[in-house]
Amino acid sequence: MFPRVVTFVYLIYLVTPILLLFVGSFGDLWLGTLLPTGFTTRWYLEVAGDPSFQRAFMASLIVAGAACAACLAIGLPLAYAVFKARDPRIRALSRALYQLPIALPPLVLAFGYILVFSSDTLPWLGSIWLLIAGHIVLGLPYFLQAVVADMQRLGLQVLEDAAESCGSTGLQRYLHIVLPALRHSILSGLIVVAALSIGEFQFSNLVAGFLNRTYPVVLLQAFYGATGFACAATVILLLLALLASVSGALTANRAARMTPAR
């Protein structure tokens, strides 16, 4: 009984602010009251027509897409190298290194970028390429964790050994065994990277230039204006996060169902 009560209280605590944001996005006026007064849909129309939010939304999509592409290009070979390492000490050290950005706050990375890339030698602070580079660093550990864990769960080493005994080359095994077997974990990892990139605020707020501000950065500034407008913009971000979360869960569930029993 007690665990159910705790779970119920936690769900109320989690859902109530989201519900208030949703209600506020349709409220005509919300000043000093628990709930807004009136009903309107104009806030969503204003968010859709606001040039700053249009630029921020496109900037977030560009950064997230580039981060996903880079994680795919860098992460797959790196995950395969970690998985194939024979020495367990090397594997443990590799995992500690690629998981390091998870332990460090994004502010630490942002301050480092500010110190390095605001100099006369490397005057790149505020560029979208520097923003993408930071999102790659923040998202790559999650992609690697998903792929490396799936490699171990699927027992790819046994499959590769069987294929090698049949005369296949390393490239053939990688293309015809490793990649098809990891398609679900790759997709799940990319969804996580995209979700983290679109919702990331701390690093982007310090590093992004005025024309490259991402959606969460512009969203913060909206709360200094109309409350309904800010609520509508926040609901849009929450819907994107929910879509990514559901997609990732469905992908992981499908991968689990398709895994052969051993």
N, C-alpha and C positions, 0 to 999 in steps of 0.2 A: 504493500500500500504506500509506504513512504517513498520508494523510488518513483512511483507514478505521480505523486504529489509534487515532488521535486521537478520531474520532467514537465509537468503541466505548468508550474510556476515559471520555469525557464522559458517555455514556449511563449507564454504571455509576455514575459519580459522582452523576448526577441521580436515578437510580431507586432506589439503595440506601437513602437515608433514608426514601423513601416506602414501600418494602417493609418496612422495620423498623417504621415506624408502623403499617402494616397488620397485621403479625404481632403487635406489641404490643397492638393493640386486642382481640385474641382470647386474649392471655395472661392467666393467672390471677395470676401474680406475676412482677415484673420488678425485681429489686434486685441491682445489682452484677454482672450477667451480661450476656454479649453478646446472648443471646436470652431471652425470658421462659419461664417454666415453667408447665405446665398449659394447659388450654384452657377458655374460657368465652365466652359471648355476653352476659353480664350487663352489661358496660360499655355496650353500645349501648342496652340497656333502661334503664339508669340515666340516660344522656344524654337519652333520649327523655322520661323522666319527671321530669327535673330542672326545677323552676320557673324558675330563673335562665336556663337554656339555652333554655327555651321562650320566655321574654320576649325574650331576646337574638335568637333566630331570627326572631321576629315583627318586632322592631325593625329588623333587617337587611333583611327583605323590604319593610317599609314605606319605609325610607330608599331602598333600591334602586329600588323602584317609583316613588316620587316623583321621584327623580333622573332616571330614564328619561323620565318624562312631561315634566319641565321641559326636559330636553335636546331632546326632540322639539319642544316648543312654541317654545323659544328658538333651538335650533340650526338648524332647517330654514330659517326666514326669514333668519337670519344667514349661513348657508352660501350661500343663493341671492344675497344681497346681495354677498358677497365674490366669488362667481363672475361676477356681472353687472358688477362694477366695470370700467370701461374703462381707467383709468390703472393700469399695472402696478405703480407705486410704491405706490398705495393698496392693491392686493391684497397686495403683499409686507408692508406695514406691518400690515395686518389679520391676516395669518397669524402674524406675529411676536407680535402681542398675544394672539391666542387660544391660541397654543401656549406662552405664558409659564408657565402653571401646571405644564406638564410639566417645565420646567427647574428650577422651584423645589421644594424638598422639602416634603411636606405639613406638616412641623413648622413651617415658616415661616408658612404659612397659619394653622395652629392658634395659634401665639403671637400673631399679629395679631388673631385672633378673641378670644382671651383678654383682650388689652389693651382692645379696643373694647367687647366685649359683657359684660364683668364690671363695668362702671361702673354708677352709680346711674341714669344717663340711659337706658342700654340694658342692663337686667339680664336678658339672654336666654341667658347661658352655661348649658349643660346641657339646653336645650330641644331637642326633636327637630327643630323647624323650623330651628334654627341648624345642627344636624347635617346636615340635608338640603341646606341652602344650601351648606355646605362641599363636600359630595359632588357637587353640581352643578358647582361651580368646578373640581373635580378631574377630573370625567368629561367635561365639555363639549368640551375640546380633542380628545379621541379621537373623539367623535361627529362633530365638524366635519371632522376630517381625513379620515374615511372617506367622508363625503358629498361634500365638495368634490373629493376625488380622483376619485370616481366620476362627478361632473358633467363633469370634464375628459376622462375616459376614454371616456365615452359620446358626447361631442360634442353636448351638449344645445343649444348655441348654433345649430348648423345646423338641428336639428329645430324649434327655436322660430322661427327665421327663416322656415322653410318654412310653418309654421302661421300665422305673422303675414301672410305673403303671401296666404294663403287667407282672411284677414279675421277671425281669432280675436283675442279680447281677451287682455290680460295674465293675468287671472284664469283664463280658459279654458285658456291654455297651461300655467299652473302646475298646475291640477287634473288636466288630461287628458294632459299630456306629462311634466312634471317629476316629479310624485309617482309615477306608475306606473313610470317608468324607474328611479327611485331606490329602489324598494321593497326590493331586496336589500341595498343599502348602508345603508339606514335600519335594517333589522333587524339587520344585522351590527354597526353602530355601537351600537345599543341593547344588544345582547348584551355587547359590550365594556364599556359603562358599568355594566351590572348586575354583571358579574363583578368589575370594579374596586371597585364600591361594597361588595359583600358581603365581599370580602377585605381592604378597607382597614382599617389598624390605627392608624398613627401619629396621624393627625388625630383619629380617633374616640376614641382613648384619652385625649386631652387635653380634648376638647370635650364629649363625651357625659356626660349626667347619670347618676345611679345607676340610675334606672328606664328609661333610654334607651340603655343599653350595648348595643353591637352584638355579634355573635357572636364576632369575633376578640378583642375586649376581654375577654369572659368566658372565652374559651378560654385566654388567657394565665394567668389565675388558676387554671385547672384543673390546670396543671402543678405547682402547689404542693401538690396533693393526690395522689390515686391516679394512677399512671402509666398504667394501662390505660384508665381513664376519660378522661384527657387524650388518649391516642392515638385512642380511638374518636371523640371529638369532633373531632379534627383530620382524621381520615379522612372524616368527613361533609363538612367544609369542602372537602377536596381533591376529593371526588366532585362537589360543586357546581361547583367551578372547572373540573374536567374536562368536565362536561356543557356548561358555557358555552363552553369552548374548542372542543369538537367541533361544537357548534351553529354557532358563528361560522365555523369552517373549512368546514363543509358549505354554509352560506349563501354565503360568498365563492366557493366552487367552483361552485355553481349559477349565481351571477351571471356568472362568467367564461365558463361554457359557453353562457349565453344571450345573450352579447354578440355582435352580428353582426360578421363579419369585414369589415375595410375595406382 
